[in-house]
Amino acid sequence: MHQDSLPSEDESLRFDESSGLKRSGTYGSFNDNGNTKDPPTPYEGLKDNKGTLSEMWDTYKASEPTDPMQLWQEDKSLFWKEMLKRCPYYFFPILLWLPDYKWREQLLPDVITGIGVACMLIPQCLAYALLAEVPPAMGLYTAWSPIIVYFCMSTSKHASIGPDALSSLLVGLYISSSNVNMTSEELAPVFSILCGILLLIFGTFRLGFLDNVLSRPLLSGFVNAVAVIILIEQLNPFFGLPASEHHLEYSWEKLEYTFTHFHLINWTAFLTGVLCLLIMILTRVLKYFFLEKVPILKFLIDTLLVVILGVVLSVSLDFEGYGVKILGHYESEFPIPRAPQLTWGSIGDAIGPSVVMCIIGFVESIVAVKIYAAKHNYQISPNRELVALGASNIVGSFFKAYPTFISLTRSSIADSMGAQSQIYALVASFIVLLAIFVGSEFFYYLPNSAMSAIIVVAAFSLFELEDLHFLWKIKAWRDIALLAFTFLITVILGVDQGIFISIGISLLMIVKHTTLPNIAILGKDSKGSWVDVYGDKKAKVIPGVLVVRIEEGLYFGNIGQLKAMFKRIEKFGTHFAHPTDSTSDTQTLKAIIIHTKGVVGLDASAVQVLSEMVEEYHHKNIFVGFVKLRAQHKEKFLLSGIITSVGDRLFLSLNDAVDYAIDYINIQVNWVLANPGEEQTLQSENNLGSPSLVLSDAESVLQQRRTRVSSSDNSDSS
C-alpha cells in the first residue's frame, strides 16, 4: 500500500466518513442510498473510491474490522480482540506499505538515495561524535541500529534519523558536566534509553501535540542560540588550538579562552578547515543555482568530498608531523548488544537532560517530518513518530548509541535525490555497518579541523533568520522581544537553562491565553445587526442593557476571569479597564443578556460561578437572560438552580431577549414612579422570577414578547 494513503491515528480507520458512504454499525454494512446491503462484496459501493477506503479494505478484507466504539458498547472482549488485531498495523506501518511497494519502479531510486545519504551520514557521524565527546565509533553505532527500527515503525517516507548537530551538542554538554563516575562511552547509552522510554511514554499516551507547546519565536530564538553555541564549541578544533586544562562551562568562557590563546593557532589545521569549508559552501552554491540545469549535481555530496580531501592532504603532507590533530584509530567491530549501566546515580544525573533532549529533539524531528509530508501530500502521525523515535533510542542504547533524532539536512538530501520510501534508510544503515567494520583504516588520517568544518556548516544550517524577517515584516514586536530574550538567555546561561526558561514562558503564555475568555460586547450597527462594538466603532449599545457574547467554552481555568470581566464592565463600561482606573460615567446597569451559542463546553466549576453571578445580579435587581443556551447545558442549569433564578428568561434570539429586558426595565421604572420611596419593596419582592408587583396587562406584554420567535432576526448570525 502507498504510504501516502495511510490514515492518521485520529481517523482511527473511520475512513468511510470522508468517502461519502454512511456506516451502519460495522464496516460489513455500507449504506449509500438509504438501503442497507448485508453482506456486501469487498468492493461493493467502492467503484468510485480509489483512495484510502479501497486500499484499507484490501488490507482488512480478511478480518472485517469493526467500529471500536460500537464493539466497546456491545462486547468488551471482542473490543480487545479487535484492538489486538490492529496493534501490529499501528506500531509497524511497514506492514501496510511494504506489500504494495513497487519494487521495479521504486527500488533503484531508493538504493541510489541510500548510497548518497550514507556518503553524507558517515562523515557526519564521525564529526558529531567529536561534538558529543564520545568515541568516533559511537557516532557510527548511533547511525546503524536506530535506523533499522525507525524503518519499521515510521510513518514518514523521507525522514533521516541519526546523529545531528543539536542532539550531539546536548549530549556533549551534559557528559562534560556530569558528576557520575562513568566514562562517556558508558554514560551516552543511559541518555539514549531514558530518552527512548520518555518518548515511548509520550507516544503511548498520545502526547504528539507537544510539538505545539513551544511558541515559534521562542523555539527560533533557542535554535539560533544553539547554532551560535555550536560555532563557539568548534573554534578550538577549527583553529587547531590545544584543549583547555580546566572545564569551561559557559560559551562566553570558551570564547574568552579562544581569544586569549589565539597565538597558539595551528596554521596547517586552520587552512585545512578553511579549504574544507570553502568546498562545502561552493558545492551548495552550485546546487542552488545549477541543480535544475545539471541534475547530476544532486549526487555531489559535499561531506564526502571534504573527507576525501582531508585524508589525502593529511597522508601526503604528513599532518601529524605538523601537530595537526587527526581522528586516529577507532573500535571497528560489531557492537555486541549490552544493556546500559542504569544505576540510581546515572538515572538521577541523566533524567533532567533526557527530558530536555526529548522535547527539543521531538520538536525538531516533527518539523522535518511535517515539511516533507506536506510537500509530497501524505499523512504522518506525531504520536506514531514519538513511538518510533522512542523505540529507536531504546534499541540503540543496547548498541552503544547516544540519543538520536531526525536530521532536516539529510532529509532534504533524501528528498532531492528522489527517495520513495524508508528503504533508502535501510540501504544507508548497511553502508554504515560496512564503515564500522572496514572504515577505521581509511578515516585514521582524517583531520579534526575537517570534521569541525562539517559541524560548522551544519550549525549555519540551524539558523532560522526567516522567522525573524517574518516577525519584523508583520511588526510583531512582542514576539521579536521573546525571540531575542530566549536567544540571549541560552547563549549566556547555557542550553539547559535556556530551554527550561523557554518552556516556562511558553506554558505561562498558554495558561494566560486559556484563562482569559474571549467575549464581545454587542451593539447594533446602522443595518440593525448585532456586532462587536470594538470592531465597529459606529455600533450603538442600548443604555442600561449589556449584551455580551461568550465565544468559547467555560471551565475552572477561565470562569474566574469571566466574572472579573463582568464586574469591570458593570463598573467601568468596558472589560479592558484596569481595576485601579477611576469609575466612569456609564449608565447604571439594569439588564445583562448573555449569548451562549459559542459556549461549547461547561464544567461544574463554571456552572457554580455562573449560578453565583446570577444570584448576585438578582440581589442587585439586574435582569439576567440567556440566549441560545445549548441543549447539553440545560440540565446543568436546571440542577444548579440557574433556571429557577432566571425563570423563563431563556431566549432563542437576541432581539427577543433585549425587547423583553427593556419591557421589564420599563415596568419596574413605571412602578417606582407610581410608588415613590418603595424601591426596596420592589427589590425584596422580586423573588427570583418575574416581578410580582406589576400590572396584569404588563405581564401579558412580557409573555407575548417572550414567546415570539422572530425568524428574520439578524442576531442569529452573531
N, C-alpha and C positions, 0 to 999 in steps of 0.2 A: 504493500500500500504506500502511496505517496505520503510523505510526512506532512506536506502542506495541507492535507485534509484531516489531520488529527484534531478531534475536538479537545478543548481545554477541559480541565477538571471541573470548572464551574458549569460547563454544559452538562457534565455527568451523563453523557450518552443520550441526552434529550434532544437528539438531532431532528426528530420529526416535527418539532415546533417551527424550526427555521425552514423546513421543506414545504410547508403548507399543508401537510397531512395531519388530520386530527387523530388523537390517540384514544383508544378505548381500553384503558386499564393496562394492557401489556402491548409489547411490540408484535404480538401474534394477532392483533386485531386492528387493522387500519380502516379508517372511515373517511373517505374523501368526498362523498356525495350524500352524507347522512345515512348511508346504508352500511351496516356492519357486514364485513366479509370474514367468515370464520370457517376454516383457517385459510390464510392467504398462501399463495405460492411465493417463493423467495423474492421474486421481482415484481409481484403484482402491485400495481399502483406506483411503480418506481420508474416507468419508462422515460419520464421527462426529468428524472433526478439522477444526474451522472456524478454528483459530487459526494459529499460526506455520507449521506444517508445510504446510498447504494454500496459504497465501499465498506461502511461499517456493517451493513447487512451481510456482505461476503464474509467478514471476519467472524461474525457472531451467528451465522446461519445454523451452525451445528448446535449451539447452546440456547438459542431463543432467549436472549436477555429480557429481563422483566423490569418494569418500573420499580426501583428500590423502595420508594416511599409507600407504594401500594403493598409490596411484599411485607414491609415492616408492620403495616396495619393488619395484614391478613395472617401472616405466618412468619414469626421471627426466625425460626430455624431455616426456612427457605431463604430468608433475607441474608443470613450469614453465609449460607452456601453460595448465593449469588455474588456476594461481596468477595468471597474467597476465589470464585471463578474469575472475577475481574481484576484481582490484585496483580497477577503477573503482567497484564497489559498496562496497568497503571505505572508500576515501578520499572518495567522494562519495555519502553516504547519500541525497542528494536524488534519485538515480536510482531508489531503492527506494520512497520515499513519495510523490513528486510524481505519478507516473502514476495513483495511486489517490486523489489529493486530490479531495475533494468540493467542487467549485467553487461550486455553488449554495448549499450549506449553510454552508461554512466561509469563503468569501472575504470576505463582508461583515463578520463579526466580526474577521477579521484586519486588514482595512482600517481599521476603527474603532480597533482596538488600536494599529495602527501610527501613526495620527494622534495618539492620546493619548500614546504613548511618545515621539514626536518632539517634542511640546509640552514634555515634561519634559527630553528629551535635549538640545535646542538650548541652553536656558539653562544647563544643567549643563556643556555643552562650553565655553561662554564663561567660566563661573566656575572650572572645573577648569584651564583654560588659565592663569588667574591664579595658581592654586596650583602649577602645573607650571613657572611662569616662562617660558612660551613665548608667542608672539603669539596673539591670540584665534582667528585663522583656523585655526591648527593644531589647536585643540580640535575645530573642525568637521571638519577633514580626518580626524581620528582616529575620528570617528563615521560616516564615509562608506564608504571602501573596505574596511576590515576587516569591516564588517557584511555586505557582499556576499559576501566569501569565506567567512565563517562560516555564512552562509545555505546555501551549497552543501555544506559539509563537517561541519556539526554533527549530533549525534545527539539534541540537546535541542530541544523544542518552544518552551520559554518563556524560555530564557536570553537576556539582552540584553547584547551586547558593546558596548564603547565606553569612553570615559573614565570613570574612577571616582576617588573621593577618595584611596584608598590608593595606587594606582599613580601618580596625579598628584603626590601629596606626595613619593614616592620620586624621581620624575623631577626635580622642582623642587630637592630637596635635593642630588642628585648633579650637576645642572647648575650650581648655585650654588657648589659646592665643586670643580668640575673645573679642572684646570690646563692643559687643552688650549686652544690659541689658536683657538677656534671659537665662533661665536655659538650661542645656544640653538636657533635655527631649524636650524642645521646639525648640532648635536650630538644633538638629540632623535631623529631618524631612525636614528642609529647605535645608540642604545639599542634601538630598535624592531627593527632587523634582527638584532641579536645575540640579543635575547630570542626572536625568531622561530626562528632557527637552533637555539638550545638547546632550545626546546620541541619542535621538529620532530625533533631527535635523540632526545629523551626518548620521544616517542611512537613513533618508528620502532623503538626498542629496547624498547618495551613497558614503560616505567617509570611507568605510571599509578598504581602503588602508592605513589608518592612523596607522595601526599596523606595517607598514614598515617605519614609519618616524624616529623612534629611531633606531640607529645602534645597533647591537647586543652587542658589547663591552661596549657602553655607558649604555645600559639597564642593562647589567650584573653588571657593577660597581654600578649602582644606587640600584638595588635589593639587592646586597650583603651589601651595606651600610645600607639599611633599616633593614636587618636582624640584623646587629650589634646594631642599634638604639633600636630595639625591645628588644634585650637582656639587654641593659643598662636600659631600662624602667622597666624591670621585676626584677632588682636587689633588690629593696626595699621590694616588697611583698614576694619575694622568701626567703630573709633573715629575714623577719618579722620586718624590720626597720620602725620607725614612718615616716609619710609623712613630707616633708619639709614645714616649715611655710611660705616660700617665693616661688614665681613662678620661676621655673628653666627652662629656655627656651632651652638651648643647651645641647647636650648629654654630653659634657665634664664637664659641671656644675653638672649634675646629677651623673656622675661617681665620681667627687670630693666629693660630698655630701655622697655617699655610703662609700667611704674610710674614711672620717673624722668621720662618725657616726657608724663605724663598731662595736665599743664596745657595742652598744645597740642591738646587734643581739639577736633575739628570737630563741633559740636553738631548741625548740619544733617545731616551724614553719619551720625552716631551715631543720631539719632532716625529717620532713614530706614531704617537697618539694623534697629532695634528693631521698627519698624512691619512691615517685611517678615518678620521673624522671628515676630511675633505672628500674622500672616496664615497663615503656613505651619503653625504649631502649631495654630491654630484649625481650619484645613482638615482636618488629620489627626485632630483630636479629633472633628469632625463625622463623618468617615468611620468612625471607630472605633465610635461609639455609634449612628449612624443609617443606616449603609450598607444594612443588611438592609431597613429600612423605606422608605428613599428610594434605590433603586438608581441613580438618575441622578447621585448624588454621586460615583460612580466616574469620571465624566467631568470632575470638577473637579480640574484639575491645579494644584497649589499653586505650582510654579516658574513656570508661565506667568502666573499672577496677579501674582506678585512682579515679573516682568519688565515687564508692562504697567503696573503701579502705579509702578515705579521710573522708567520712561521718561516717563510722564505727569507725575509730580511734578518730574522733572528739567527738562522742557521748560517747564512752566507756571511754576515758581518760579525758573528760571534758576540751577540748582545750580552751574554753572561760575562764576557771579559770586560765590558764597559759598565758593569754594575747594574744592568737593566734586570729588573725582577721578571721572571718568567713563570709560567704555570707549574712546570715540573711534573713529576710522576704522580699519578693518582690511581687509586684502587680500581682495577679493571677485572671484576668478577661478578658473576650473577649474585644479586643480593638475596641471601637466604632469609626467608620470612622469619621475623623475630618481633615479639611483642614489645612495644615501647616501655621504657622503665618508668612506670607510673608509681610514684610514691606520694605520700601526703605533702612532702615538701615541694616536689616538682609540680604537682597539681595546683597547690596553693600559689606557687610563683607564676604559673603559666595561665591560669584561668582568666585573669583580667586581660592580659594581652590577647588571649584567644578570642574573647568576646569582641575586642576592637577589630581584630583581623577578620572575624566573621562578618561584622556589619559592613566594614569598608570593602572587603573582598566581594561580598554578595552584591552590594550596590553597584560596584564597578562591573561585575560579571553580568548582571541582569541588564545593564545599559547596553553592553556589547551584544548580548543575545537578542534584545528587542530591536536593535538597529537593523540587523540582517533579517530577522523575521518579518519586519515591516517592509524591507526592501524587496524581498522575494515572496511576500504575501503568503506566509504560512504561520500557523499558530504555535506559540510556545507557552509553557505553564511555569510561572515563577515558583510555585510550590514544588513541582517536579524537579526544577533546576536546583532548588535547595536540597532535595533528597539526593540528586545526582552528585552535586558538589560534596555533600556530607559523606556519602558512600565512597567517593573517590579519595577523599582525605583520610578516611578511616583505613581503607585498604592500603593506601600509600604509606601510612605510618608504619606498617609492618615490613615495608621495603625501604626503610631509611629515607623517606621523603619528608620534606617540610611543607607547610601549608601552601596549597596551590589553588589558583582561580583562573578565570578567563582572561586571556590577553587580547585586547582590542586590536593591537598591531598585527599579531599573527592571524587573527580572524579576518582582518581586511586583506591580508595576503592570500588566505584561503579563498576568499570571495573573488578576488581579482583573477586568480588562477583557474577559476571555474569549478570549485568544489560542489559536488552533487549531494553528498551525504557525509556522515561521520566516518565512513570507510576511509576517507583521506587521513583522518587522525589515527586510525589503526595502522595504516601504512607508515605514518611518521613514527609511531611508537616502536615498530620493529626496526626501523633505521636507527633510532636512539639506542635500542638494545644492542645493535651491532657496534655502535660507538662506545658503549660501555665495555665491550669485550676487546675491541681492536683499536680504539682511538687513543689510548694512553700514549703510545709512542709518537703518534702524529702531532698531538696537541702539546707535547712536552715542552717545546720551544716557543709556545705562544706567549708574547709579552703581555704583562699586566696592563700596560698603557693601551694596547689594542682592545683588550676586554673593557677597559674603562671607557674608551671611545664608543663602544657599543651601548654601554649603560647611559652615557651622556645623551646619545641620540634618542634612546628610549625615554629619558627624563624630559627632553624637549617635547616629545610627543604627548606628554601628560598635560602640558599647559593648555588651559581652556580659555583663551582670550576672547573667543567668540561670545561667550556668556557675558563677559564684562562689556563688550561692544554693544550687545543687545540691550543690556540693562541701561547703559548710557544713552542709547538711542531712544528708549521709551521714558527716560528721566526717572528711573526707579531709584531714587537717591537712598532710600532706606535699605533696599536690597544691596546696593553697592557698598554701603557702610557695613552691612553684615558680612559681605564677602571680604572686605578689607580687614575687618576685625578678626575674622577667623584666620585669614592668611597670616597676619602679624603674630597672633597668639601661637599658632602652630610653629612658625619659624623660630620664635623667641623661646617658647617654653618646651617645645618638643611635640612629637606626633601624638603620644597618648593623651597629654593634656589638651591638645588641640581638638582631637576627636571627641573627647568627653564634653568639652565646652560646647562644641558644635551640636552634639546630640542633645545636650541640656537646653540650648537655645531653641532648637527645633521643637522639642517637646513642650517647652513653655509657649511657643507660638501656636502649636496645635491646641493646647489647653485653652489658651486665651481665645482662639477662634471659635472653638466648640462651646465655650461657656458664655459667649456673647451672642445672644439670639438675634436673628435678623427680623426686624419688624419695620413696618411702614405706616406712617400716619397718613391717612387718606383724606382727600378733599375732592371737590368737583371742579372739573375743567370747564371751558367755555361750551363744550358739547354736552355737558351733563354727565360725563363718565367719571367714575371714581379713579383717581390717580394718586401716586405718591406726591405729597406736597413738596418734597425736597427734589423731586425730579421735574416738576412743573411749577415754576415759581408763580404762575398765574392762577394755580388752583386755589379754591376758596374753601376754608373749613367752616363748619357750622358752629356758630358761637355757643359755647357751653356743652357741645357734644363732641366727644373724642371718638374717632373711628380709626381703629388700629387693625392692621392685617399682620398676623404672625406667619412667617414664611418658612418655618422649619419645625421639626419635632421638638417636644419639650421633655426634658429629663432632669434628673437631680443636679446635673452639672450646670445647666443654664437657666433653670427656673428662678433661682435667686436673683440673677441679673435681670430677668424679665420683670420681677416685682420691683426692683430698684428703678428700672426704666419707667415704669408706670408712675412711681412716686415723683420722679423728676418731671415727667410730663404734667402731672397734676399741679406741681408747684411752679415750674418754670415755663411750661408750654412746649417743651422740646426734650427729647431723651438724650440729646447731645450736651446738655448743660452739665456743669460741674457742681457737685454739692455745695461748694463754697461760694457759688455765684449768688448775687442778690436776687430776691424774689421778683419775678416780672409782673407786669400789669395785666396778665392774661385773665380772661373772664373766668369766674368761678365754674368749676366743672360740675355739670348736672347729670351727664349720662356718658356711659362708655359702651361702645359697640365693638366687639372683638370678632374679627373674621378669622375663622379657624380651618378653612379648607386646606391650608398648607401644613397643618399640624398632622403629620403622618404617624408620629409616634408619641405616646404619652405614658410615662411610668407613674408609679404610685406617689413618688415624692412630688412630681409636678401636679398631680391631681390634688394632693393635700394642700399645696401652696395656693393653687387656684381657688380652692374652697375657702381658705383663709382670706384671700383677697376679695372674693365676692362678699363674704361676711363683713369685712371691714368697710367696703363701699356701701353695703346696705345700712350699716350704722351711721354712715355719713349722709344717708339719704341720696345716694348717687345711683341712678338707674344703670343696670348692667344687663347686656344682652349678647347672645352668641349667634353668629351667622355661619350656616353650612357646617355644623358640627358633624364630623364623620360618624357613621353608624357604629363603628367598633369602639368609639369613646363614650357613647351614650350610657352604657351600663355603668361605667366608672363614674360618670357624672351623677347618675341616679343613686348609686350606693354611697357616694361620698356626701350626698345632700346638696350638691350644687343646683340640681334641677329643682329641688324643694325651695332653695333660696331665690332662684330667678323666676320660678313659676313657669309661665308659658312663654318666656322670652327667648325661645329658640326659633330662629328665622331662616328662611330659605334664600332671602335676598337682602342686600344692604339697604335698598330703598325702603323696603317694608320695615326693617329694623329702625332706621332713622326716623321714618314717619311716626312709628309707634312711640319712640323715645321722645320726640318733640311734643306729641299729644300728651304724653304722660307728664312732661315738664309743665306744659301749659295748664293742665288740670290742677297740678299742685300750686302753681303760681296763682291761679284764679281762686283756689280755695283759701290760700293765705291772705289774698286781698280781701276776700269776703269775711275772713275771720282773723282780724289783726291781733297779733300777740299770741297766736296759737301754733307757731311753728313747731314747738316742742311736742305738742299734742300730735301733730301730723307725723313727726318722726317716730314717736313711740307707738303709734297705731299702724304704721306702715309695716305690717307684720310679715316679712319675708316673702310676700307675694304681691298681688295687685293691691293698690291702696283701698282701704275700706271707706275713707271719708270723702267719697266723690259722689256726684250725682249719677243716677242710673242711666241717663241718656249719654253721659260722657263715657261710662263703662262700655256701653254698646258701641260707641265710636271706636274705642280701642280694640274691641273684639273684631269689629269689621276690618280694621287695619291689620290685625294680627293674622286673620285667615285669608287675606287677599294674597294671591301668588301672581306676581307680575312676570309673564313670560318674556316681555321685552326689556327686562331690567338690564341696564348696561353693567351693573355691578357683577354679573356672572363672570365677566371676563377678568375682573380684578381679583 
